């Protein structure tokens, strides 16, 4: 399996002790949004994806736990973890295979 024996031993102990091999919760800074708020944020962006709502605009409208406004970076991180990336639509001529072929021929004729 190409894994160290110690790793297998630790996972086996964890399986016998907790009936699962997943990591246990760790201490750390609590999140500023709940999972429900994260889902709502993603849903709002998916429903309004063509209105080009930015993360900073969403952060000004969204309140987290304790009614604090979220930072734009927090909104970007939540969207990024759900697989939504910021991208701009392609601006330019839409080329089909025939167009590409004719453009290449034209470029080769005029390059020499």
Protein Blocks (a to p, Z undefined) as FASTA:
>chain_A
ZZafklmmmmmmmmmmnopabdcdddddddfbdfklmmmmmmmmmmmmmnopafklmmmm
pccehhiacdfklmmmmmmmnopacddddedddddfklmmmmmmmmmmmmZZ
